[in-house]
Amino acid sequence: MTDLVTRVRTRATVLRPEIELLVMRAALACRYPNPGLIYRELVRRVGEDGLGIFVGHENASPMTLVVAILPDSPLMMAPQCPIVYSRGSRMLIRHVGERMREWVMAAGYDRVLSVSLTHSAAAWARSFRWLGEHKTLGTMIEVRF
């Protein structure tokens, strides 16, 4: 098995059908209400220095997607990781997570924050526990109107 992790930086890459399919699957799995808007946002912002789109391949097929965003405002407490998705092996998610961690640390940060509305904190920790200390902070509060 051959693993490859890349940071997607060009429109040509993010527009490839297999990358679009991966993003759509990830957005659906994360329960974004409109996966097409998530994909279009990544296409629009793909070249930005503060956006990390990390794709892991197994046997030449894109299987894992991690999206991280560096703070662009003092209102952001730390880099955010809004998408963590993998159909690949545990080793592949580790490789992708390591690449994301290197990128975040090179930007001068020592942590990422993430919210999951679909899985427990324990499920998220299984993917990235080995990157460093993991702890659940605070409570997510939803007010429906």
WOJO-V882105 format. One record per residue. N is the residue number from 0. RES is the residue in one small letter. D_FIRST is the distance of its C-alpha to the first C-alpha in Angstrom with 1 decimal. Layout:
# WOJO-V882105
N_RES_D_FIRST ; N_RES_D_FIRST
This chain:
# WOJO-V882105
0_m_0.0 ; 1_t_3.8 ; 2_d_6.6 ; 3_l_10.0 ; 4_v_13.3 ; 5_t_16.5 ; 6_r_20.1 ; 7_v_21.5 ; 8_r_24.9 ; 9_t_26.2 ; 10_r_27.7 ; 11_a_25.9 ; 12_t_22.5 ; 13_v_23.7 ; 14_l_25.5 ; 15_r_22.5 ; 16_p_22.5 ; 17_e_19.0 ; 18_i_19.8 ; 19_e_23.2 ; 20_l_21.7 ; 21_l_19.5 ; 22_v_22.6 ; 23_m_24.8 ; 24_r_22.7 ; 25_a_22.6 ; 26_a_26.3 ; 27_l_27.1 ; 28_a_25.2 ; 29_c_27.2 ; 30_r_30.3 ; 31_y_31.5 ; 32_p_34.5 ; 33_n_33.7 ; 34_p_30.0 ; 35_g_31.3 ; 36_l_33.2 ; 37_i_30.2 ; 38_y_28.3 ; 39_r_31.5 ; 40_e_31.9 ; 41_l_28.5 ; 42_v_29.2 ; 43_r_32.7 ; 44_r_31.6 ; 45_v_28.2 ; 46_g_29.7 ; 47_e_31.6 ; 48_d_31.0 ; 49_g_31.3 ; 50_l_28.6 ; 51_g_25.0 ; 52_i_22.5 ; 53_f_19.0 ; 54_v_16.1 ; 55_g_12.5 ; 56_h_9.9 ; 57_e_6.6 ; 58_n_5.9 ; 59_a_9.4 ; 60_s_11.1 ; 61_p_13.2 ; 62_m_12.9 ; 63_t_14.8 ; 64_l_18.2 ; 65_v_20.5 ; 66_v_23.9 ; 67_a_26.3 ; 68_i_29.8 ; 69_l_31.9 ; 70_p_35.5 ; 71_d_37.8 ; 72_s_40.9 ; 73_p_42.6 ; 74_l_42.3 ; 75_m_38.5 ; 76_m_38.3 ; 77_a_34.7 ; 78_p_31.6 ; 79_q_30.5 ; 80_c_27.2 ; 81_p_28.1 ; 82_i_24.7 ; 83_v_21.8 ; 84_y_19.6 ; 85_s_16.1 ; 86_r_14.6 ; 87_g_11.2 ; 88_s_10.3 ; 89_r_12.9 ; 90_m_10.9 ; 91_l_10.4 ; 92_i_14.2 ; 93_r_14.9 ; 94_h_13.5 ; 95_v_15.5 ; 96_g_18.4 ; 97_e_18.5 ; 98_r_18.7 ; 99_m_21.4 ; 100_r_23.3 ; 101_e_23.4 ; 102_w_24.9 ; 103_v_27.4 ; 104_m_28.5 ; 105_a_29.0 ; 106_a_31.3 ; 107_g_33.3 ; 108_y_32.4 ; 109_d_31.4 ; 110_r_30.4 ; 111_v_29.4 ; 112_l_31.1 ; 113_s_29.8 ; 114_v_31.5 ; 115_s_30.0 ; 116_l_32.3 ; 117_t_30.0 ; 118_h_28.6 ; 119_s_30.1 ; 120_a_29.7 ; 121_a_27.9 ; 122_a_25.1 ; 123_w_24.8 ; 124_a_24.9 ; 125_r_22.0 ; 126_s_19.8 ; 127_f_21.5 ; 128_r_23.6 ; 129_w_21.8 ; 130_l_22.8 ; 131_g_26.4 ; 132_e_29.4 ; 133_h_29.4 ; 134_k_32.6 ; 135_t_34.1 ; 136_l_36.9 ; 137_g_39.8 ; 138_t_40.0 ; 139_m_39.2 ; 140_i_42.4 ; 141_e_42.7 ; 142_v_46.1 ; 143_r_46.2 ; 144_f_49.1
